[in-house]
Amino acid sequence: MVDNRYATALVIGSVLSLLATVYLSVAVGTQHWYQYQSPPAGRDVANTSELRNPREDFLNGDFDEKTYSDMLFRLNGTLGLWWRCVQVPAPAHSHWFKEPDPKMVTECVSFTLPHQFVPKYKDPGNHNGQEDLLRTYLWRCQFLLPLVSLGLVFLGALTGLCACLCRSLTPTLGIGVLHLLAGMCTLATVCCFLAGMDLLHRANPPPDGVDGSLGWSLYLALISSPLHMMAAALLLWAARSHRQSYHRITAYRVA
């Protein structure tokens, strides 16, 4: 029979785990980890012949890091773990009339799995240059670690379901450890992303007048990390307290 305190801790821990998993899933699937604010003149640059081909390369997925970074700088771009987006003028309805202030639409292109493993270079865009191993592995960690985190939570949920069917609190300790590891993986994801962006801006600085800021997707991932750790703390407390209570009752009955 489970004490009310343990049951309450398990329920609260489960709710926190669910919230953290939803937040992390939304963060991984959206592109607002980092965003750039370009000067107003940058909105018209997409129509010039100078950037027409790179823009097409960006939207068609044929790119290198230098190309898509420059487009993000100039076209109010946003960057995520799996997406990169820019703001471009909407297609004109007439070839004879050009709107003075055209409506801007967001166009996004996803990073494919092979793109995630493309090496980074100390001189972005120079594929014959020296590989930047630090940025390469930071980039790979920032997309692998959240998947590991979600996998650990899924494994914990599966273990918890089996524990409920068996009416046992014994696996709760293991579930708590899995949630603790998931929270650490999520926190490491944010750290890898921030470190990678800082190194990118050192290798390829944004033009003057372009401001960069953290997006809400990154904050969602940052919030999910302590939520996972709080859920882990409750689960570990419930498992430890229940085990101590069980040992006391067993010792009393033996005596």
Disulfide bonds with the S-S distance in Angstrom:
Cys85-Cys108 1.97
